[in-house]
Amino acid sequence: MSIPAIKTESLRKEFGNHAAVKSLTLQVEQGEVFGFLGPNGAGKTTSIKMLLGLAAPTSGGGALLGKPLGDRSALAKIGFLPEHFRFQEWLTADEFLELHGELLGMSTRDLNLRRDELLERVGLADFRHKQLRTFSKGMLQRIGLAQALMNRPALVFLDEPTSGLDPVGRRLVRDIIHELRAEGTSVFLNSHLLSEIEVTCNRVAFIRHGEVIRVMEMSALDKNISLLTIRADGLTAEVVGGLAAWGEDIRPDDGNLTMTIRSESDLPQINRYLVEHKAEVYALIPNRVSLEEIFIETLGEDGGL
């Protein structure tokens, strides 16, 4: 078995009498995109700081790429884009990536090749000689993403990477995350944009007070149908009663019929049943549960805080 990209056990961080992270236990596999979800104040940023060795845990422990938290050899293989960043605004985009390449100990040849490649990839090649002080927030977000990828990391931490980006910028970040996953790079993604999480992550963890309360495979969303709308004529009381074999809470809804069902695999049987009982079926419309609905179901309207 491969070594997990991230593994923590009862990781805890206290500030005075307050526990910002109570007991973080999780595991992220190599090559997966892992979403880290929770309301504001749930301990997400503090957790990331501990994982990156920027804050010492009060107790508990963990490992990145098989090395203890804070190990320099592991940190050399990690990229990081923080949510709140302050870059050297007097530098040009070229100079900024060159600085980070030198800090990473890259050779001049590798640095130049990687810098050019990333400026092109994040759509900033035409602005390479512009000072960062002239960049919009979205442009700064993209140059920040480029610096996080300079060392071709094995593990990337992205904290709200699409904050301040327009739809085109969000699509660019999403495509880059897909490319990283295809290359076998692990991505630890913290974002409030649940629609972005839905289309990028393999798994997600829901946290409250710095504790993981649920981990979910994103593929489960495709199978998780809660409501079925039936458009049909000839739905007698007897026919409607028979639908209880596949679900419950059967009720009329604006000329249609809705019901909660247990599995998408029941749809062909429901259709067959209706046709056999002389109903004229126009449509069976499944409504999949969204990640937002699961977030609220798991953490509550107030996030459980």
C-alpha positions as CSV (number, residue, x, y, z in Angstrom):
1,M,0.0,0.0,0.0
2,S,1.2,3.5,-0.8
3,I,2.1,5.9,2.0
4,P,-0.8,8.4,2.7
5,A,-0.2,12.0,1.5
6,I,-1.6,13.2,4.9
7,K,-2.3,11.3,8.1
8,T,-3.2,12.8,11.4
9,E,-4.2,11.3,14.8
10,S,-6.0,13.4,17.4
11,L,-4.3,16.6,16.3
12,R,-5.2,19.4,18.8
13,K,-4.4,23.1,19.0
14,E,-5.3,25.2,22.0
15,F,-5.0,29.0,22.4
16,G,-5.3,29.7,26.1
17,N,-8.5,28.0,27.3
18,H,-9.9,27.7,23.8
19,A,-9.4,24.7,21.6
20,A,-9.4,25.9,18.0
21,V,-8.9,22.3,16.8
22,K,-10.1,19.6,19.3
23,S,-9.1,16.3,17.7
24,L,-8.3,16.1,14.0
25,T,-8.0,12.6,12.7
26,L,-8.0,12.1,8.9
27,Q,-6.2,10.4,6.1
28,V,-5.7,11.7,2.5
29,E,-4.3,9.2,-0.1
30,Q,-1.7,10.0,-2.7
31,G,-3.2,11.2,-5.9
32,E,-6.6,12.3,-4.6
33,V,-8.3,15.7,-4.4
34,F,-9.6,16.0,-0.8
35,G,-12.1,18.6,0.2
36,F,-12.0,20.1,3.7
37,L,-15.4,21.5,4.6
38,G,-16.8,23.4,7.5
39,P,-18.2,26.7,8.6
40,N,-16.2,29.7,9.5
41,G,-14.5,29.1,12.9
42,A,-14.5,25.3,12.4
43,G,-10.7,25.1,12.7
44,K,-9.9,24.7,9.0
45,T,-7.1,27.3,8.8
46,T,-5.5,26.3,12.1
47,S,-5.5,22.7,10.9
48,I,-3.8,23.6,7.7
49,K,-1.2,25.7,9.6
50,M,-0.4,22.7,11.9
51,L,-0.1,20.3,8.9
52,L,2.4,22.7,7.2
53,G,4.4,23.2,10.4
54,L,3.4,26.9,10.7
55,A,1.8,26.2,14.1
56,A,2.8,23.6,16.7
57,P,0.1,21.3,17.8
58,T,-0.8,21.2,21.5
59,S,-1.1,17.4,21.3
60,G,-1.5,14.6,18.8
61,G,0.5,14.1,15.7
62,G,0.6,13.4,12.0
63,A,2.7,12.9,8.9
64,L,2.9,14.4,5.4
65,L,4.2,12.1,2.7
66,G,5.3,9.7,5.3
67,K,7.4,12.2,7.3
68,P,6.5,13.8,10.7
69,L,4.8,17.2,10.6
70,G,7.4,19.9,10.1
71,D,10.0,17.6,8.4
72,R,12.0,19.7,5.9
73,S,12.4,17.0,3.3
74,A,8.6,16.6,3.1
75,L,7.9,20.3,3.1
76,A,10.2,20.6,0.1
77,K,7.7,18.6,-1.9
78,I,4.7,20.7,-0.9
79,G,3.0,23.7,-2.5
80,F,0.8,26.1,-0.7
81,L,-1.6,28.9,-1.6
82,P,-2.9,30.6,1.5
83,E,-6.3,32.3,1.6
84,H,-4.9,35.6,2.8
85,F,-1.6,36.3,1.0
86,R,0.6,39.4,0.8
87,F,3.1,39.2,-2.1
88,Q,6.0,41.5,-2.8
89,E,4.0,44.0,-4.9
90,W,7.1,45.8,-6.2
91,L,8.2,42.6,-8.1
92,T,7.1,41.7,-11.6
93,A,5.4,38.3,-12.2
94,D,8.7,37.1,-13.6
95,E,10.7,38.2,-10.6
96,F,8.2,36.9,-8.2
97,L,8.3,33.3,-9.6
98,E,12.1,33.6,-9.9
99,L,12.4,34.5,-6.2
100,H,10.3,31.4,-5.2
101,G,12.3,29.2,-7.6
102,E,15.5,30.3,-6.0
103,L,14.1,29.8,-2.5
104,L,13.3,26.2,-3.6
105,G,16.9,25.7,-4.8
106,M,15.9,25.2,-8.4
107,S,18.6,25.3,-11.1
108,T,18.5,28.3,-13.4
109,R,17.4,26.2,-16.4
110,D,14.6,24.4,-14.5
111,L,13.5,27.6,-12.9
112,N,13.2,29.5,-16.3
113,L,11.4,26.6,-17.9
114,R,9.0,26.1,-15.1
115,R,8.3,29.9,-14.7
116,D,7.5,30.2,-18.4
117,E,5.3,27.1,-18.4
118,L,3.3,28.3,-15.4
119,L,2.8,31.9,-16.5
120,E,1.3,30.5,-19.7
121,R,-0.8,28.0,-17.8
122,V,-2.4,30.6,-15.5
123,G,-2.9,33.0,-18.3
124,L,-0.4,35.6,-17.2
125,A,2.3,35.3,-19.9
126,D,1.4,38.7,-21.4
127,F,1.8,40.3,-17.9
128,R,5.1,38.8,-16.9
129,H,6.9,42.2,-16.9
130,K,4.1,43.9,-14.9
131,Q,4.6,44.7,-11.2
132,L,2.2,42.8,-8.9
133,R,1.0,46.1,-7.6
134,T,-0.9,46.5,-10.9
135,F,-2.6,43.1,-10.7
136,S,-6.2,42.6,-9.9
137,K,-7.2,40.3,-7.0
138,G,-8.0,37.6,-9.5
139,M,-4.6,38.0,-11.2
140,L,-2.8,37.8,-7.8
141,Q,-4.8,34.6,-7.1
142,R,-3.5,33.1,-10.3
143,I,0.2,34.1,-9.8
144,G,-0.2,32.7,-6.3
145,L,-1.3,29.4,-7.7
146,A,1.7,29.5,-10.1
147,Q,4.1,29.9,-7.2
148,A,2.5,27.0,-5.3
149,L,3.3,24.8,-8.3
150,M,6.8,25.9,-9.0
151,N,8.5,22.8,-7.4
152,R,6.2,20.3,-9.1
153,P,4.9,19.3,-5.6
154,A,3.7,15.9,-4.6
155,L,1.1,17.6,-2.3
156,V,-0.6,20.9,-2.8
157,F,-2.6,22.9,-0.1
158,L,-5.1,25.3,-1.7
159,D,-6.9,27.5,0.8
160,E,-9.9,29.2,-1.0
161,P,-8.1,29.1,-4.4
162,T,-11.0,30.5,-6.4
163,S,-11.7,33.5,-4.0
164,G,-12.0,36.6,-6.1
165,L,-11.9,34.8,-9.5
166,D,-14.5,35.3,-12.2
167,P,-16.1,32.2,-13.9
168,V,-13.2,31.9,-16.4
169,G,-10.7,32.0,-13.6
170,R,-12.6,29.4,-11.6
171,R,-12.6,27.2,-14.6
172,L,-8.9,27.6,-15.0
173,V,-8.2,26.6,-11.4
174,R,-10.6,23.6,-11.8
175,D,-8.8,22.4,-14.9
176,I,-5.4,22.7,-13.2
177,I,-6.7,20.7,-10.2
178,H,-7.9,18.0,-12.6
179,E,-4.4,18.0,-14.3
180,L,-2.7,17.7,-10.9
181,R,-4.9,14.7,-10.0
182,A,-4.1,13.1,-13.4
183,E,-0.4,13.5,-12.7
184,G,-0.8,11.8,-9.3
185,T,-0.4,14.9,-7.2
186,S,-2.5,15.1,-4.0
187,V,-4.6,18.2,-3.5
188,F,-5.9,19.4,-0.1
189,L,-8.7,21.8,-1.0
190,N,-10.4,24.2,1.4
191,S,-13.2,26.2,-0.3
192,H,-16.6,27.7,0.5
193,L,-17.7,27.2,-3.1
194,L,-19.3,23.8,-2.8
195,S,-20.1,23.7,-6.5
196,E,-16.4,23.7,-7.1
197,I,-15.8,21.0,-4.5
198,E,-18.5,18.9,-6.2
199,V,-16.7,18.8,-9.6
200,T,-13.1,18.5,-8.3
201,C,-12.9,16.3,-5.3
202,N,-12.7,12.5,-4.8
203,R,-13.6,12.8,-1.1
204,V,-14.6,15.4,1.3
205,A,-14.4,15.7,5.1
206,F,-16.9,17.7,7.1
207,I,-15.4,19.2,10.3
208,R,-16.8,21.0,13.3
209,H,-14.7,22.4,16.1
210,G,-11.6,20.8,14.5
211,E,-13.1,17.3,14.5
212,V,-14.0,15.2,11.5
213,I,-17.6,14.3,11.8
214,R,-18.1,12.8,8.4
215,V,-16.1,11.7,5.4
216,M,-17.9,11.1,2.1
217,E,-16.9,9.8,-1.4
218,M,-18.1,12.3,-3.9
219,S,-19.2,9.5,-6.2
220,A,-22.0,8.9,-3.6
221,L,-23.7,12.1,-4.8
222,D,-24.5,10.5,-8.2
223,K,-26.3,7.6,-6.4
224,N,-28.0,9.7,-3.7
225,I,-31.4,10.6,-5.1
226,S,-33.8,11.8,-2.6
227,L,-36.8,13.0,-4.6
228,L,-38.5,11.6,-7.8
229,T,-41.0,13.6,-9.8
230,I,-43.4,11.6,-11.9
231,R,-45.3,13.2,-14.8
232,A,-48.0,10.8,-15.8
233,D,-51.8,10.3,-16.5
234,G,-53.9,7.5,-15.1
235,L,-52.4,7.6,-11.6
236,T,-55.3,6.1,-9.8
237,A,-55.3,5.7,-6.0
238,E,-54.5,2.0,-6.4
239,V,-51.5,2.7,-8.7
240,V,-50.2,5.4,-6.4
241,G,-50.5,3.1,-3.4
242,G,-48.4,0.5,-5.1
243,L,-45.5,3.0,-5.5
244,A,-44.9,2.6,-1.8
245,A,-42.8,-0.5,-2.7
246,W,-40.0,1.8,-3.9
247,G,-40.3,4.8,-1.6
248,E,-42.3,6.9,0.7
249,D,-43.8,10.4,1.3
250,I,-45.8,10.1,-2.0
251,R,-47.8,13.3,-2.7
252,P,-49.3,15.4,-5.5
253,D,-47.2,18.4,-6.5
254,D,-48.5,21.0,-9.0
255,G,-50.1,18.4,-11.2
256,N,-47.3,15.9,-10.9
257,L,-46.5,13.3,-8.3
258,T,-43.4,13.4,-6.0
259,M,-41.9,10.7,-3.8
260,T,-38.7,10.0,-2.0
261,I,-36.9,6.9,-3.3
262,R,-34.2,4.7,-2.0
263,S,-32.1,4.0,-5.0
264,E,-31.6,5.1,-8.6
265,S,-31.6,1.5,-9.6
266,D,-35.3,1.4,-8.8
267,L,-36.2,3.8,-11.6
268,P,-36.7,1.1,-14.4
269,Q,-38.9,-0.9,-12.1
270,I,-41.0,2.1,-11.2
271,N,-41.5,2.9,-14.9
272,R,-42.3,-0.7,-15.7
273,Y,-44.9,-0.8,-12.9
274,L,-46.6,2.3,-14.1
275,V,-46.8,1.1,-17.7
276,E,-48.1,-2.3,-16.7
277,H,-50.9,-0.6,-14.7
278,K,-52.0,1.5,-17.7
279,A,-50.5,4.8,-16.6
280,E,-49.3,7.1,-19.4
281,V,-45.8,8.0,-18.3
282,Y,-44.3,11.3,-19.7
283,A,-41.3,11.6,-17.5
284,L,-39.5,10.3,-14.4
285,I,-37.3,13.2,-13.1
286,P,-34.8,12.3,-10.3
287,N,-33.5,15.1,-8.2
288,R,-30.1,14.4,-6.8
289,V,-29.0,15.7,-3.4
290,S,-26.5,18.5,-3.7
291,L,-23.4,18.9,-1.6
292,E,-24.9,22.0,-0.1
293,E,-27.9,20.0,1.2
294,I,-25.6,17.4,2.6
295,F,-23.4,20.1,4.3
296,I,-26.5,21.6,6.0
297,E,-27.8,18.1,6.9
298,T,-24.5,17.2,8.4
299,L,-23.5,20.5,10.1
300,G,-26.9,22.2,10.6
301,E,-28.1,25.6,9.4
302,D,-25.5,27.4,11.6
303,G,-22.7,24.9,10.9
304,G,-23.1,23.4,14.3
305,L,-21.2,26.2,15.9
